[in-house]
């Protein structure tokens, strides 16, 4: 298991979070993944990937209404 802890500003967007995770993990933007927050899917649109109802570059983390214990994101590969 690999653990990385990153901090992002609440005014960051889903897109910012996506790219921050890519950098932290040493990935080259070839991993298709998405976030499920309060039952809704968010992510970066990729050819052949999931289509999302909101644009990741417009959804700020502060708008998601996360509570203290929900502020940690775990990604399993």
One Martini backbone bead per residue (centre of mass of N, CA, C, O) as a GRO file, in nm:
protein
   77
    1UNK     BB    1   0.098   0.036   0.021
    2UNK     BB    2   0.021   0.374  -0.068
    3UNK     BB    3   0.092   0.693   0.091
    4UNK     BB    4  -0.065   1.011   0.030
    5UNK     BB    5  -0.044   1.355   0.121
    6UNK     BB    6  -0.270   1.617   0.045
    7UNK     BB    7  -0.316   1.968  -0.013
    8UNK     BB    8  -0.609   2.166  -0.068
    9UNK     BB    9  -0.795   2.408  -0.167
   10UNK     BB   10  -1.128   2.508  -0.152
   11UNK     BB   11  -1.086   2.665  -0.444
   12UNK     BB   12  -1.063   2.416  -0.576
   13UNK     BB   13  -1.103   2.192  -0.823
   14UNK     BB   14  -1.157   1.895  -0.959
   15UNK     BB   15  -0.934   1.937  -1.165
   16UNK     BB   16  -0.712   2.008  -0.963
   17UNK     BB   17  -0.724   1.741  -0.809
   18UNK     BB   18  -0.657   1.555  -1.037
   19UNK     BB   19  -0.369   1.680  -1.100
   20UNK     BB   20  -0.253   1.646  -0.816
   21UNK     BB   21  -0.269   1.339  -0.810
   22UNK     BB   22  -0.097   1.285  -1.053
   23UNK     BB   23   0.161   1.411  -0.933
   24UNK     BB   24   0.177   1.249  -0.661
   25UNK     BB   25   0.185   0.960  -0.830
   26UNK     BB   26   0.334   0.990  -1.121
   27UNK     BB   27   0.141   1.047  -1.337
   28UNK     BB   28   0.028   1.081  -1.708
   29UNK     BB   29  -0.282   1.115  -1.772
   30UNK     BB   30  -0.398   0.782  -1.805
   31UNK     BB   31  -0.604   0.784  -1.570
   32UNK     BB   32  -0.917   0.666  -1.517
   33UNK     BB   33  -1.117   0.873  -1.305
   34UNK     BB   34  -1.336   0.917  -1.015
   35UNK     BB   35  -1.573   1.093  -0.817
   36UNK     BB   36  -1.771   1.022  -0.521
   37UNK     BB   37  -2.015   1.266  -0.408
   38UNK     BB   38  -2.300   1.218  -0.274
   39UNK     BB   39  -2.359   1.016  -0.538
   40UNK     BB   40  -2.177   1.190  -0.727
   41UNK     BB   41  -2.016   1.237  -1.031
   42UNK     BB   42  -1.666   1.315  -1.085
   43UNK     BB   43  -1.461   1.453  -1.362
   44UNK     BB   44  -1.263   1.382  -1.637
   45UNK     BB   45  -1.285   1.408  -1.963
   46UNK     BB   46  -1.255   1.115  -2.168
   47UNK     BB   47  -1.197   0.920  -2.410
   48UNK     BB   48  -1.414   0.656  -2.327
   49UNK     BB   49  -1.544   0.774  -2.084
   50UNK     BB   50  -1.702   0.931  -1.855
   51UNK     BB   51  -1.994   1.117  -1.818
   52UNK     BB   52  -2.050   1.445  -1.695
   53UNK     BB   53  -2.265   1.697  -1.569
   54UNK     BB   54  -2.004   1.842  -1.476
   55UNK     BB   55  -1.754   2.070  -1.479
   56UNK     BB   56  -1.447   2.039  -1.330
   57UNK     BB   57  -1.361   2.353  -1.371
   58UNK     BB   58  -1.636   2.454  -1.189
   59UNK     BB   59  -1.592   2.269  -0.933
   60UNK     BB   60  -1.578   2.341  -0.611
   61UNK     BB   61  -1.498   2.210  -0.312
   62UNK     BB   62  -1.673   2.414  -0.138
   63UNK     BB   63  -1.955   2.314  -0.288
   64UNK     BB   64  -1.983   2.005  -0.155
   65UNK     BB   65  -2.030   1.983   0.160
   66UNK     BB   66  -1.803   1.894   0.343
   67UNK     BB   67  -1.709   1.713   0.601
   68UNK     BB   68  -1.459   1.643   0.804
   69UNK     BB   69  -1.459   1.320   0.733
   70UNK     BB   70  -1.472   1.390   0.402
   71UNK     BB   71  -1.173   1.520   0.337
   72UNK     BB   72  -1.092   1.237   0.260
   73UNK     BB   73  -0.911   1.075  -0.005
   74UNK     BB   74  -0.947   0.755  -0.153
   75UNK     BB   75  -0.740   0.552  -0.366
   76UNK     BB   76  -0.801   0.272  -0.571
   77UNK     BB   77  -0.610   0.027  -0.785
   0.00000   0.00000   0.00000
